[in-house]
Amino acid sequence: MSALTLFVVGALVSIITGKRVWFAGLRAVLVGAAAAQGLLGTTEGITRLRGRWFQYTLGESGQAIPALPIFHPAYLLRQPAQKRETWRDLLKLREVLS
């Protein structure tokens, strides 16, 4: 799947669900509790979800890609102490992508 296809899929997911999803390589970054809970089909809180890899299935194709939930930037503005945890999550993403 090309980067453009993933971008389009990410945009469509955002439009359809109203949730923020970023695609990096063949990885999805679920930004915030609403995106993580809605797309992973769970009620578990973002604090418990963040930092762990999950499988996200892309629509009808059934292709599963790894998904990493992270805190929403607005939450980080309200809770600056959580930036350290988000930085660790982004380092995990970078490690997987390199």
C-alpha positions as CSV (number, residue, x, y, z in Angstrom):
1,M,0.0,0.0,0.0
2,S,1.5,3.4,-1.0
3,A,1.9,6.3,1.3
4,L,-0.7,8.2,-0.8
5,T,-3.2,5.4,-0.3
6,L,-2.5,5.4,3.4
7,F,-2.9,9.2,3.5
8,V,-6.2,8.9,1.7
9,V,-7.4,6.1,4.0
10,G,-6.3,8.2,7.0
11,A,-8.2,11.2,5.7
12,L,-11.3,9.1,5.0
13,V,-11.1,7.5,8.5
14,S,-10.9,11.0,10.0
15,I,-13.8,12.3,7.9
16,I,-16.0,9.2,8.5
17,T,-15.3,8.8,12.2
18,G,-14.2,12.3,13.2
19,K,-11.1,10.8,14.8
20,R,-7.5,11.7,14.2
21,V,-5.3,9.1,12.6
22,W,-1.8,9.6,11.3
23,F,-0.1,7.0,9.1
24,A,3.6,6.6,9.2
25,G,5.0,3.9,6.9
26,L,2.6,1.1,7.5
27,R,1.9,2.1,11.1
28,A,-1.1,4.1,12.3
29,V,-0.8,6.6,15.1
30,L,-4.1,7.0,16.9
31,V,-4.1,10.5,18.4
32,G,-6.2,10.9,21.5
33,A,-8.7,8.8,23.4
34,A,-11.5,9.2,20.9
35,A,-9.5,7.9,18.0
36,A,-8.0,5.0,20.0
37,Q,-11.2,3.9,21.6
38,G,-13.3,4.3,18.5
39,L,-11.0,2.6,16.0
40,L,-9.8,-0.1,18.4
41,G,-13.3,-0.8,19.6
42,T,-12.5,-0.5,23.3
43,T,-13.6,1.5,26.3
44,E,-10.2,1.4,27.9
45,G,-8.8,4.8,28.7
46,I,-6.0,6.4,26.7
47,T,-3.7,6.3,29.7
48,R,-3.8,2.5,29.6
49,L,-3.8,2.3,25.8
50,R,-0.9,4.6,25.0
51,G,2.5,3.2,24.5
52,R,1.3,-0.3,23.4
53,W,1.0,-1.6,19.9
54,F,-2.4,-2.8,18.6
55,Q,-3.7,-4.2,15.3
56,Y,-6.0,-1.9,13.3
57,T,-7.9,-3.4,10.4
58,L,-8.3,-1.2,7.3
59,G,-11.9,-1.4,6.2
60,E,-13.0,-4.0,3.7
61,S,-9.5,-4.9,2.6
62,G,-9.0,-6.5,6.0
63,Q,-5.4,-5.5,6.1
64,A,-4.2,-5.3,9.6
65,I,-1.5,-2.7,10.5
66,P,0.1,-1.9,13.8
67,A,-1.4,1.1,15.6
68,L,0.1,3.1,18.4
69,P,-2.2,5.2,20.5
70,I,-0.7,8.5,21.9
71,F,-2.1,11.4,23.9
72,H,-3.8,14.2,22.0
73,P,-1.8,17.4,21.7
74,A,-4.6,19.4,23.4
75,Y,-4.3,17.1,26.4
76,L,-0.5,17.6,26.5
77,L,-1.0,21.4,26.6
78,R,-3.2,20.9,29.7
79,Q,-0.9,18.2,31.2
80,P,2.7,19.1,30.3
81,A,4.0,16.4,32.6
82,Q,2.6,13.8,30.1
83,K,4.9,15.1,27.3
84,R,7.6,12.8,28.5
85,E,5.4,9.7,28.0
86,T,4.4,10.9,24.6
87,W,8.0,11.4,23.7
88,R,8.8,7.8,24.7
89,D,5.9,6.7,22.5
90,L,7.2,8.6,19.5
91,L,10.7,7.1,20.1
92,K,9.0,3.7,19.9
93,L,7.5,4.6,16.6
94,R,10.8,5.9,15.3
95,E,12.5,2.7,16.3
96,V,10.0,0.6,14.4
97,L,10.2,2.8,11.3
98,S,14.0,2.7,11.1
